[in-house]
Structures are given as structure tokens and as C-alpha cells.
Amino acid sequence: MACHGDALQGQENWRDLAAKGEKAAPALDATGHSWHHSDIALGETLRNGAAPMPAFGDVLTDQEIQAVLAYVKSSWPAATLAQQPQVRAAANVQPASTGSHGNY
């Protein structure tokens, strides 16, 4: 998670950069916006990329993508998890299980 920070906090000044219309690596913890997207959408972003983020579909297996999602979601409080959209449409990425790994 080098681009998104060692504690999922996002690139330095990511909010300011985004406000200026620049692409930046946002926080993946609960302070960012990743929880506004379903696991399916997040998995597709990992698989296919989203400029400037590269695609990881040729590097990570579906199981590894699920593990990345589980890691990210493990930093979200229960209230944030409860707000995440849960689209259960057919897709290659199943919803990631979550667990507590402390503060990142």
C-alpha cells in the first residue's frame, strides 16, 4: 500500500490535491471514500486500475484481491462497515471478510 500510505492514510495532502483536480492516492481508512464503494467495485478497481493507479489483475489472484480488501476493511470501524454498499451481483470478487488488526 505504498501509494496509499503505510497506515492507509493516503498520499500526503491527498484531499488538497483532489480539490485542485489533481489525481492523488486517497486514504483507504475510514477517513477516505473507499467505503462508499461495494467490495465488487473496489475489487474491479484493483483488478483494472483507475488512473493513475495501475491495474493489478495480472499480478494478483482473485484470492489475493480479496485479501487486500479484507486488510483495508479491517481498519474501518463497525459503523463505517455498516454504511458500505453491499452489492451482491455476480462478479469475480466476493465480499471480503473483515477482522480487527488494530490501528494501522
Secondary structure as UniProt FT lines:
FT   TURN            2..4
FT   TURN            6..7
FT   TURN            12..13
FT   HELIX           14..19
FT   TURN            20..21
FT   TURN            30..31
FT   HELIX           34..36
FT   HELIX           39..48
FT   TURN            51..52
FT   TURN            57..59
FT   HELIX           62..73
FT   TURN            74..75
FT   HELIX           78..83
//
